[in-house]
Amino acid sequence: MRPITVTGGPAAGPSSMIRLDEWADAPVAVQVSVQGAVAYTVQHSFDDPNDLINPVPVANMFWDVGLVPLAAQGAALPITFAMATAPLWMRLLMGAGTGTARMTVTQYNVVEG
């Protein structure tokens, strides 16, 4: 089990991306904690800018919410949930507000490099 944390600040826009381990088992546990007043959306992508055969540039990655519950889309409250499928990447999309949101993602049976 290896938790990965990313923090989104009060400015609108995406946080840094979290790379998940495609060899690890699903489900993926996600927890978002909030301080202050902020809106956020948890996003995921199966595109891979590091793919050796068909890389997708970061600027062209498709970010989706299909694996994320509605309560984590345009949210202002903390949430914990599990996703049955592990995407390759995750991030927080920060909306307007003056607070911060911190997302922690945990995978099980992670292959350590």
N, CA, C and O atoms as a MOPAC input file, in Angstrom:
PM7 MOZYME 1SCF
protein

 N      0.84700 1    -1.16600 1     0.00000 1
 C      0.00000 1     0.00000 1     0.00000 1
 C      0.89400 1     1.23100 1     0.00000 1
 O      1.79700 1     1.35300 1     0.82800 1
 N      0.63800 1     2.14300 1    -0.93400 1
 C      1.45900 1     3.33400 1    -1.05500 1
 C      0.57400 1     4.53300 1    -1.32000 1
 O      0.05800 1     4.67100 1    -2.42900 1
 N      0.37700 1     5.40700 1    -0.34100 1
 C     -0.43400 1     6.59500 1    -0.60500 1
 C      0.35700 1     7.64400 1    -1.37400 1
 O      1.55800 1     7.81100 1    -1.16400 1
 N     -0.32400 1     8.33800 1    -2.25400 1
 C      0.25200 1     9.42200 1    -3.02900 1
 C     -0.63900 1    10.62800 1    -2.78300 1
 O     -1.86300 1    10.51500 1    -2.84600 1
 N     -0.04400 1    11.77500 1    -2.50600 1
 C     -0.82700 1    12.96200 1    -2.18600 1
 C     -0.51000 1    14.08200 1    -3.16600 1
 O      0.65000 1    14.30000 1    -3.51500 1
 N     -1.53900 1    14.78800 1    -3.60600 1
 C     -1.38000 1    15.99600 1    -4.40600 1
 C     -2.26600 1    17.07100 1    -3.79000 1
 O     -3.37800 1    16.79000 1    -3.34300 1
 N     -1.77100 1    18.29400 1    -3.76900 1
 C     -2.53500 1    19.40200 1    -3.20200 1
 C     -2.84700 1    20.40900 1    -4.29700 1
 O     -1.96900 1    20.80500 1    -5.06300 1
 N     -4.09700 1    20.81400 1    -4.35800 1
 C     -4.51200 1    21.88000 1    -5.26200 1
 C     -4.70600 1    23.14700 1    -4.45400 1
 O     -5.27200 1    23.10400 1    -3.36200 1
 N     -4.25100 1    24.25600 1    -4.96600 1
 C     -4.33700 1    25.51100 1    -4.22700 1
 C     -5.60300 1    26.29000 1    -4.51900 1
 O     -6.50800 1    25.78100 1    -5.17900 1
 N     -5.67400 1    27.51200 1    -4.03800 1
 C     -6.87700 1    28.31900 1    -4.19700 1
 C     -7.08400 1    28.81800 1    -5.62200 1
 O     -8.19000 1    29.23700 1    -5.96300 1
 N     -6.05800 1    28.78500 1    -6.45800 1
 C     -6.22100 1    29.26100 1    -7.83300 1
 C     -6.93700 1    28.21000 1    -8.67900 1
 O     -6.72800 1    27.01000 1    -8.50300 1
 N     -7.77700 1    28.67100 1    -9.58900 1
 C     -8.49600 1    27.75400 1   -10.46900 1
 C     -7.51600 1    27.10300 1   -11.44300 1
 O     -6.54300 1    27.72100 1   -11.87500 1
 N     -7.79800 1    25.82400 1   -11.78300 1
 C     -6.96900 1    25.09300 1   -12.72500 1
 C     -6.60200 1    23.72200 1   -12.18300 1
 O     -6.96900 1    23.37100 1   -11.06200 1
 N     -5.87600 1    22.94800 1   -12.98100 1
 C     -5.53700 1    21.58400 1   -12.56600 1
 C     -4.36000 1    21.54800 1   -11.59200 1
 O     -3.47800 1    22.40700 1   -11.61800 1
 N     -4.37500 1    20.52600 1   -10.73100 1
 C     -3.24200 1    20.26300 1    -9.84300 1
 C     -2.19600 1    19.47200 1   -10.62400 1
 O     -2.38800 1    19.18600 1   -11.80500 1
 N     -1.11300 1    19.12600 1    -9.97900 1
 C     -0.16900 1    18.21600 1   -10.61300 1
 C     -0.84000 1    16.85000 1   -10.76500 1
 O     -1.81900 1    16.55400 1   -10.08000 1
 N     -0.31400 1    16.02900 1   -11.65600 1
 C     -0.91100 1    14.73500 1   -11.95200 1
 C     -0.29000 1    13.65200 1   -11.06400 1
 O      0.88400 1    13.72900 1   -10.70000 1
 N     -1.09000 1    12.65000 1   -10.72700 1
 C     -0.61800 1    11.49000 1    -9.97700 1
 C     -0.55700 1    10.31600 1   -10.94100 1
 O     -1.54900 1    10.01000 1   -11.60200 1
 N      0.59200 1     9.65300 1   -11.03100 1
 C      0.73300 1     8.46000 1   -11.88200 1
 C      0.44500 1     7.24200 1   -11.02600 1
 O      1.09400 1     7.03100 1   -10.00100 1
 N     -0.52900 1     6.43800 1   -11.44100 1
 C     -0.84700 1     5.21400 1   -10.72100 1
 C     -0.09600 1     4.04200 1   -11.34200 1
 O      0.42600 1     4.14700 1   -12.45200 1
 N     -0.04600 1     2.93400 1   -10.62400 1
 C      0.67500 1     1.74500 1   -11.05100 1
 C     -0.27900 1     0.79900 1   -11.76800 1
 O     -1.15500 1     0.20200 1   -11.14200 1
 N     -0.10900 1     0.66000 1   -13.09400 1
 C     -1.02000 1    -0.19200 1   -13.85300 1
 C     -0.86200 1    -1.67300 1   -13.54000 1
 O     -1.69700 1    -2.48100 1   -13.94800 1
 N      0.18900 1    -2.04000 1   -12.82700 1
 C      0.38900 1    -3.44200 1   -12.44400 1
 C     -0.21000 1    -3.74400 1   -11.07600 1
 O     -0.28200 1    -4.90800 1   -10.68000 1
 N     -0.63700 1    -2.72900 1   -10.35600 1
 C     -1.21700 1    -2.92500 1    -9.02300 1
 C     -2.67300 1    -3.35200 1    -9.14100 1
 O     -3.31700 1    -3.15700 1   -10.17200 1
 N     -3.16700 1    -3.93200 1    -8.07200 1
 C     -4.55900 1    -4.37600 1    -8.04400 1
 C     -5.50100 1    -3.19400 1    -7.83100 1
 O     -5.16300 1    -2.20800 1    -7.17700 1
 N     -6.68700 1    -3.32800 1    -8.40400 1
 C     -7.77600 1    -2.40500 1    -8.08100 1
 C     -8.51600 1    -3.02800 1    -6.89400 1
 O     -8.33700 1    -4.22600 1    -6.67600 1
 N     -9.30000 1    -2.34200 1    -6.14100 1
 C     -9.72000 1    -0.95800 1    -6.34200 1
 C     -8.67000 1     0.04600 1    -5.87300 1
 O     -7.67300 1    -0.30100 1    -5.24000 1
 N     -8.93500 1     1.28900 1    -6.20700 1
 C     -8.12000 1     2.42000 1    -5.80200 1
 C     -8.92300 1     3.20900 1    -4.78200 1
 O    -10.08600 1     3.53100 1    -5.02400 1
 N     -8.31700 1     3.52400 1    -3.64600 1
 C     -8.98400 1     4.32500 1    -2.61600 1
 C     -8.58700 1     5.78800 1    -2.80900 1
 O     -7.41800 1     6.10200 1    -3.03200 1
 N     -9.57600 1     6.67500 1    -2.71800 1
 C     -9.34700 1     8.10300 1    -2.91900 1
 C     -9.97600 1     8.86500 1    -1.75600 1
 O    -11.11500 1     8.60800 1    -1.36700 1
 N     -9.21400 1     9.80100 1    -1.21600 1
 C     -9.72700 1    10.66500 1    -0.15800 1
 C     -9.35300 1    12.10000 1    -0.49500 1
 O     -8.20100 1    12.38800 1    -0.82000 1
 N    -10.32200 1    12.99200 1    -0.41800 1
 C    -10.06600 1    14.41400 1    -0.64200 1
 C    -10.45500 1    15.15100 1     0.62800 1
 O    -11.59600 1    15.07100 1     1.08500 1
 N     -9.49200 1    15.87000 1     1.19200 1
 C     -9.77800 1    16.71100 1     2.35700 1
 C     -9.75600 1    18.16400 1     1.90300 1
 O     -9.02800 1    18.52700 1     0.97900 1
 N    -10.55300 1    18.98100 1     2.55500 1
 C    -10.74600 1    20.37100 1     2.14300 1
 C    -10.51000 1    21.28600 1     3.33300 1
 O    -10.94700 1    20.99500 1     4.44600 1
 N     -9.82100 1    22.38900 1     3.09300 1
 C     -9.68200 1    23.43900 1     4.08700 1
 C    -10.13400 1    24.74300 1     3.45400 1
 O     -9.67400 1    25.11100 1     2.37300 1
 N    -11.01800 1    25.42700 1     4.11800 1
 C    -11.53000 1    26.68000 1     3.59200 1
 C    -12.63600 1    26.43600 1     2.58400 1
 O    -13.25300 1    25.37100 1     2.56300 1
 N    -12.87800 1    27.42500 1     1.75700 1
 C    -13.94900 1    27.35300 1     0.75800 1
 C    -13.32500 1    27.19700 1    -0.62300 1
 O    -12.65900 1    28.10200 1    -1.12500 1
 N    -13.55000 1    26.03600 1    -1.22600 1
 C    -12.98600 1    25.75900 1    -2.54300 1
 C    -13.86700 1    24.74100 1    -3.26100 1
 O    -14.51500 1    23.91400 1    -2.61800 1
 N    -13.89200 1    24.79800 1    -4.56800 1
 C    -14.61100 1    23.80700 1    -5.36500 1
 C    -13.56700 1    22.97700 1    -6.11800 1
 O    -12.57700 1    23.51500 1    -6.61300 1
 N    -13.79600 1    21.67600 1    -6.19800 1
 C    -12.83900 1    20.80200 1    -6.87900 1
 C    -13.59500 1    19.68300 1    -7.59900 1
 O    -14.74600 1    19.38300 1    -7.27900 1
 N    -12.93000 1    19.08300 1    -8.56400 1
 C    -13.42900 1    17.89600 1    -9.25000 1
 C    -12.28200 1    16.90800 1    -9.36400 1
 O    -11.19100 1    17.27800 1    -9.79900 1
 N    -12.50700 1    15.66000 1    -8.98400 1
 C    -11.51400 1    14.60400 1    -9.15700 1
 C    -11.62500 1    14.10000 1   -10.59300 1
 O    -12.71100 1    13.74900 1   -11.05300 1
 N    -10.50200 1    14.06800 1   -11.29100 1
 C    -10.48500 1    13.62400 1   -12.68500 1
 C     -9.49400 1    12.47900 1   -12.86800 1
 O     -8.56200 1    12.32000 1   -12.08000 1
 N     -9.70600 1    11.68600 1   -13.91500 1
 C     -8.78400 1    10.59500 1   -14.24000 1
 C     -8.57600 1    10.53100 1   -15.74000 1
 O     -9.37900 1    11.04500 1   -16.51900 1
 N     -7.47100 1     9.88200 1   -16.13600 1
 C     -7.17400 1     9.72200 1   -17.56100 1
 C     -6.48800 1     8.38300 1   -17.78800 1
 O     -5.70300 1     7.92300 1   -16.96000 1
 N     -6.79800 1     7.76700 1   -18.92300 1
 C     -6.11700 1     6.55400 1   -19.35900 1
 C     -5.08000 1     6.86800 1   -20.43600 1
 O     -4.37800 1     5.96600 1   -20.89300 1
 N     -4.97400 1     8.12400 1   -20.84400 1
 C     -3.93800 1     8.52800 1   -21.79700 1
 C     -2.57900 1     8.48400 1   -21.11500 1
 O     -2.48400 1     8.67200 1   -19.90200 1
 N     -1.53300 1     8.23700 1   -21.88600 1
 C     -0.21000 1     8.11800 1   -21.27900 1
 C      0.82800 1     8.89900 1   -22.08100 1
 O      1.19600 1     8.48600 1   -23.18100 1
 N      1.30400 1    10.02400 1   -21.54200 1
 C      2.34000 1    10.78400 1   -22.23300 1
 C      3.69200 1    10.06700 1   -22.24100 1
 O      4.59300 1    10.46300 1   -22.98000 1
 N      3.84200 1     9.01200 1   -21.42400 1
 C      5.09900 1     8.26200 1   -21.35000 1
 C      5.08700 1     7.00400 1   -22.21100 1
 O      6.06900 1     6.26200 1   -22.21400 1
 N      4.00900 1     6.74400 1   -22.93600 1
 C      3.91700 1     5.54300 1   -23.76100 1
 C      4.98900 1     5.57900 1   -24.85000 1
 O      5.16500 1     6.59400 1   -25.52400 1
 N      5.70300 1     4.46800 1   -25.01700 1
 C      6.79600 1     4.43000 1   -25.98500 1
 C      6.31200 1     4.32600 1   -27.42800 1
 O      7.04000 1     4.70700 1   -28.34400 1
 N      5.10500 1     3.81900 1   -27.64900 1
 C      4.60300 1     3.60000 1   -28.99900 1
 C      3.66500 1     4.71600 1   -29.44600 1
 O      3.77600 1     5.22300 1   -30.56300 1
 N      2.74200 1     5.09300 1   -28.56500 1
 C      1.73400 1     6.08300 1   -28.93500 1
 C      1.53000 1     7.08400 1   -27.79800 1
 O      0.46700 1     7.09500 1   -27.17800 1
 N      2.52700 1     7.92500 1   -27.51400 1
 C      2.36900 1     8.87600 1   -26.41400 1
 C      1.33200 1     9.94400 1   -26.73700 1
 O      1.20900 1    10.38500 1   -27.87900 1
 N      0.59300 1    10.35000 1   -25.71600 1
 C     -0.37200 1    11.44200 1   -25.84600 1
 C      0.22400 1    12.65000 1   -25.12200 1
 O      0.48000 1    12.56900 1   -23.92000 1
 N      0.45100 1    13.75700 1   -25.80900 1
 C      0.99500 1    14.93300 1   -25.13900 1
 C      0.11400 1    15.35000 1   -23.95900 1
 O     -1.11100 1    15.25000 1   -24.02600 1
 N      0.73600 1    15.81300 1   -22.89300 1
 C      0.00400 1    16.20200 1   -21.68400 1
 C     -1.10800 1    17.19000 1   -22.02400 1
 O     -2.20900 1    17.09200 1   -21.48200 1
 N     -0.83700 1    18.12700 1   -22.90200 1
 C     -1.84400 1    19.13400 1   -23.26600 1
 C     -3.04200 1    18.52000 1   -23.98300 1
 O     -4.11000 1    19.13200 1   -24.02500 1
 N     -2.88500 1    17.32300 1   -24.54700 1
 C     -3.96600 1    16.67900 1   -25.29200 1
 C     -4.62300 1    15.53000 1   -24.53000 1
 O     -5.49000 1    14.84800 1   -25.07500 1
 N     -4.22800 1    15.31100 1   -23.29500 1
 C     -4.80800 1    14.20800 1   -22.51900 1
 C     -6.30100 1    14.43200 1   -22.30300 1
 O     -6.74300 1    15.55800 1   -22.07400 1
 N     -7.07100 1    13.35000 1   -22.37900 1
 C     -8.50600 1    13.40900 1   -22.11200 1
 C     -8.72400 1    13.13800 1   -20.62900 1
 O     -8.37900 1    12.06600 1   -20.13400 1
 N     -9.29500 1    14.10700 1   -19.92200 1
 C     -9.58100 1    13.98300 1   -18.49300 1
 C    -11.06500 1    13.73700 1   -18.32300 1
 O    -11.88900 1    14.48200 1   -18.85400 1
 N    -11.41200 1    12.68500 1   -17.57900 1
 C    -12.79400 1    12.23500 1   -17.45800 1
 C    -13.18600 1    12.15400 1   -15.98400 1
 O    -12.34000 1    12.23800 1   -15.09400 1
 N    -14.47600 1    11.99100 1   -15.74900 1
 C    -15.00900 1    11.80800 1   -14.39500 1
 C    -15.87400 1    10.55300 1   -14.31200 1
 O    -16.60500 1    10.36600 1   -13.33900 1
 N    -15.79300 1     9.69100 1   -15.33100 1
 C    -16.65900 1     8.52100 1   -15.40400 1
 C    -16.51900 1     7.53700 1   -14.26400 1
 O    -17.47600 1     6.83300 1   -13.94500 1
 N    -15.34700 1     7.46700 1   -13.63600 1
 C    -15.12400 1     6.55200 1   -12.51400 1
 C    -15.33200 1     7.22200 1   -11.16000 1
 O    -15.20700 1     6.58100 1   -10.11600 1
 N    -15.64900 1     8.50800 1   -11.18200 1
 C    -15.73000 1     9.32100 1    -9.97100 1
 C    -17.19000 1     9.54700 1    -9.58700 1
 O    -18.00700 1     9.84600 1   -10.45800 1
 N    -17.54000 1     9.41300 1    -8.30700 1
 C    -18.93700 1     9.67700 1    -7.91800 1
 C    -19.31000 1    11.15100 1    -8.11600 1
 O    -18.44500 1    12.02800 1    -8.12500 1
 N    -20.59600 1    11.39900 1    -8.27100 1
 C    -21.07100 1    12.77300 1    -8.46300 1
 C    -20.65600 1    13.69700 1    -7.32500 1
 O    -20.44600 1    14.89200 1    -7.53400 1
 N    -20.53900 1    13.14000 1    -6.11900 1
 C    -20.17500 1    13.95600 1    -4.95400 1
 C    -18.73700 1    14.46400 1    -5.02500 1
 O    -18.35000 1    15.30300 1    -4.21200 1
 N    -17.93100 1    13.97700 1    -5.97600 1
 C    -16.54600 1    14.43900 1    -6.14100 1
 C    -16.39100 1    15.29300 1    -7.39400 1
 O    -15.27500 1    15.51400 1    -7.86500 1
 N    -17.50800 1    15.77100 1    -7.93200 1
 C    -17.50200 1    16.60500 1    -9.13000 1
 C    -18.10200 1    17.96600 1    -8.78200 1
 O    -19.28200 1    18.05900 1    -8.44100 1
 N    -17.30100 1    19.00500 1    -8.86700 1
 C    -17.75700 1    20.32200 1    -8.46400 1
 C    -18.02900 1    20.38000 1    -6.96900 1
 O    -18.91800 1    21.10200 1    -6.51500 1
 N    -17.26600 1    19.62400 1    -6.21900 1
 C    -17.50400 1    19.43700 1    -4.78000 1
 C    -16.86500 1    20.54000 1    -3.94700 1
 O    -15.91700 1    21.19900 1    -4.37300 1
 N    -17.40300 1    20.72000 1    -2.76100 1
 C    -16.83600 1    21.65400 1    -1.78900 1
 C    -16.58200 1    20.95800 1    -0.45700 1
 O    -15.94400 1    21.52300 1     0.43100 1
 N    -17.08100 1    19.73200 1    -0.31600 1
 C    -16.94900 1    18.97400 1     0.93500 1
 C    -15.93600 1    17.84800 1     0.78400 1
 O    -15.67900 1    17.39500 1    -0.33100 1
 N    -15.35300 1    17.38500 1     1.89900 1
 C    -14.44300 1    16.23700 1     1.83100 1
 C    -15.18900 1    14.98000 1     1.39000 1
 O    -16.40400 1    14.87800 1     1.56000 1
 N    -14.45000 1    14.02300 1     0.82200 1
 C    -15.05700 1    12.77700 1     0.37400 1
 C    -14.02000 1    11.66200 1     0.39900 1
 O    -12.82800 1    11.90700 1     0.21500 1
 N    -14.48100 1    10.43900 1     0.62700 1
 C    -13.67700 1     9.23400 1     0.49000 1
 C    -14.47500 1     8.25500 1    -0.34500 1
 O    -15.66200 1     8.04400 1    -0.09700 1
 N    -13.82500 1     7.64900 1    -1.34200 1
 C    -14.50900 1     6.68200 1    -2.20100 1
 C    -13.49400 1     5.71500 1    -2.78500 1
 O    -12.28600 1     5.92200 1    -2.67700 1
 N    -14.00100 1     4.65600 1    -3.40600 1
 C    -13.15600 1     3.67800 1    -4.08200 1
 C    -13.55500 1     3.59800 1    -5.54100 1
 O    -14.72400 1     3.76300 1    -5.88800 1
 N    -12.57500 1     3.34400 1    -6.39200 1
 C    -12.82800 1     3.14500 1    -7.81400 1
 C    -12.47800 1     1.70000 1    -8.14500 1
 O    -11.41000 1     1.21600 1    -7.77100 1
 N    -13.36600 1     1.02000 1    -8.83600 1
 C    -13.17600 1    -0.39500 1    -9.15000 1
 C    -12.08900 1    -0.61600 1   -10.19400 1
 O    -11.53500 1    -1.71200 1   -10.28200 1
 N    -11.77900 1     0.39700 1   -10.97900 1
 C    -10.75200 1     0.32900 1   -12.01500 1
 C     -9.68700 1     1.36700 1   -11.71200 1
 O    -10.00000 1     2.47500 1   -11.27800 1
 N     -8.43100 1     1.01200 1   -11.94000 1
 C     -7.33700 1     1.95300 1   -11.70000 1
 C     -6.95600 1     2.65300 1   -12.99800 1
 O     -6.46500 1     2.00200 1   -13.92000 1
 N     -7.17000 1     3.96700 1   -13.09200 1
 C     -6.71700 1     4.70300 1   -14.27700 1
 C     -5.20000 1     4.87200 1   -14.23300 1
 O     -4.56300 1     4.50000 1   -13.24800 1
 N     -4.62400 1     5.42700 1   -15.28500 1
 C     -3.18100 1     5.67400 1   -15.29000 1
 C     -2.82500 1     6.95600 1   -14.54800 1
 O     -1.78100 1     7.02900 1   -13.90000 1
 N     -3.68100 1     7.96000 1   -14.63900 1
 C     -3.38800 1     9.27300 1   -14.05600 1
 C     -4.61700 1     9.80700 1   -13.33200 1
 O     -5.75000 1     9.48800 1   -13.69100 1
 N     -4.38000 1    10.62400 1   -12.30800 1
 C     -5.45000 1    11.33500 1   -11.60600 1
 C     -4.96500 1    12.73900 1   -11.28100 1
 O     -3.76500 1    13.00100 1   -11.20400 1
 N     -5.92800 1    13.63600 1   -11.09300 1
 C     -5.61500 1    15.00000 1   -10.68100 1
 C     -6.85900 1    15.63800 1   -10.08800 1
 O     -7.96400 1    15.10600 1   -10.19700 1
 N     -6.65600 1    16.79800 1    -9.45400 1
 C     -7.75800 1    17.64000 1    -8.98700 1
 C     -7.89000 1    18.80700 1    -9.94700 1
 O     -6.89200 1    19.42800 1   -10.31400 1
 N     -9.09700 1    19.10400 1   -10.35100 1
 C     -9.36700 1    20.31900 1   -11.11700 1
 C     -9.98300 1    21.30300 1   -10.13300 1
 O    -11.09800 1    21.10500 1    -9.64800 1
 N     -9.24600 1    22.35800 1    -9.84900 1
 C     -9.67900 1    23.31700 1    -8.84200 1
 C    -10.53800 1    24.39900 1    -9.47300 1
 O    -10.21200 1    24.94400 1   -10.52700 1
 N    -11.64000 1    24.69300 1    -8.80300 1
 C    -12.51600 1    25.77700 1    -9.22400 1
 C    -12.23400 1    27.00800 1    -8.38100 1
 O    -11.16700 1    27.12600 1    -7.77800 1
 N    -13.17100 1    27.90200 1    -8.34300 1
 C    -13.01900 1    29.13900 1    -7.58800 1
 C    -13.05400 1    28.86400 1    -6.09600 1
 O    -13.64300 1    27.87800 1    -5.65000 1
 N    -12.43500 1    29.72000 1    -5.34400 1
 C    -12.46500 1    29.60200 1    -3.89100 1
 C    -11.19100 1    30.11500 1    -3.26900 1
 O    -10.24300 1    30.48400 1    -3.96200 1
 N    -11.18300 1    30.13200 1    -1.95300 1
 C    -10.02800 1    30.63700 1    -1.22600 1
 C     -9.33700 1    29.55600 1    -0.40900 1
 O     -8.35200 1    29.84100 1     0.27200 1
 N     -9.82600 1    28.33400 1    -0.45800 1
 C     -9.24900 1    27.25000 1     0.32900 1
 C     -8.36700 1    26.34300 1    -0.50300 1
 O     -7.97900 1    26.67600 1    -1.62300 1
 N     -8.05800 1    25.18600 1     0.07000 1
 C     -7.24200 1    24.18400 1    -0.60300 1
 C     -7.91400 1    22.82100 1    -0.48500 1
 O     -8.71400 1    22.58100 1     0.41900 1
 N     -7.57700 1    21.94600 1    -1.40500 1
 C     -8.04600 1    20.56400 1    -1.36700 1
 C     -6.83500 1    19.66100 1    -1.51600 1
 O     -5.94500 1    19.94400 1    -2.31800 1
 N     -6.79300 1    18.57200 1    -0.74800 1
 C     -5.69300 1    17.60700 1    -0.80900 1
 C     -6.26600 1    16.23800 1    -1.13700 1
 O     -7.12800 1    15.73900 1    -0.41300 1
 N     -5.80400 1    15.62900 1    -2.20900 1
 C     -6.27300 1    14.30900 1    -2.61300 1
 C     -5.18000 1    13.28400 1    -2.32700 1
 O     -4.03000 1    13.45400 1    -2.73400 1
 N     -5.55300 1    12.22100 1    -1.62400 1
 C     -4.65000 1    11.11000 1    -1.36900 1
 C     -5.21500 1     9.88300 1    -2.06600 1
 O     -6.38600 1     9.54600 1    -1.89400 1
 N     -4.37700 1     9.21700 1    -2.85300 1
 C     -4.77600 1     8.03000 1    -3.60300 1
 C     -3.93800 1     6.85700 1    -3.11500 1
 O     -2.71500 1     6.95700 1    -3.02000 1
 N     -4.59900 1     5.74600 1    -2.80600 1
 C     -3.89800 1     4.55900 1    -2.32600 1
 C     -4.22100 1     3.38300 1    -3.22700 1
 O     -5.38200 1     3.11300 1    -3.53200 1
 N     -3.16500 1     2.68300 1    -3.65000 1
 C     -3.30400 1     1.44000 1    -4.40700 1
 C     -2.75300 1     0.29000 1    -3.58700 1
 O     -1.89400 1     0.48900 1    -2.72800 1
 N     -3.23500 1    -0.89200 1    -3.84400 1
 C     -2.78000 1    -2.07900 1    -3.12700 1
 C     -1.92000 1    -2.93800 1    -4.03500 1
 O     -2.12100 1    -2.95200 1    -5.25000 1
 N     -0.96400 1    -3.65300 1    -3.45900 1
 C     -0.02800 1    -4.51500 1    -4.19000 1
 C      0.73200 1    -3.74100 1    -5.26000 1
 O      0.84200 1    -4.18500 1    -6.40300 1
 N      1.24900 1    -2.59100 1    -4.87900 1
 C      2.00300 1    -1.75200 1    -5.79600 1
 C      3.35100 1    -2.40400 1    -6.05900 1
 O      3.99200 1    -2.91600 1    -5.14200 1
 N      3.77600 1    -2.38300 1    -7.31500 1
 C      5.08400 1    -2.90500 1    -7.69500 1
 C      6.10900 1    -1.82300 1    -7.41000 1
 O      6.09000 1    -0.76300 1    -8.03600 1
 N      7.00100 1    -2.08700 1    -6.46900 1
 C      8.02900 1    -1.10000 1    -6.11000 1
 C      9.18400 1    -1.21900 1    -7.09000 1
 O      9.61100 1    -2.32200 1    -7.43400 1
 N      9.68800 1    -0.06700 1    -7.53900 1
 C     10.76900 1    -0.05900 1    -8.53700 1
 C     12.09600 1     0.23700 1    -7.95200 1
 O     13.09300 1     0.27500 1    -8.67200 1

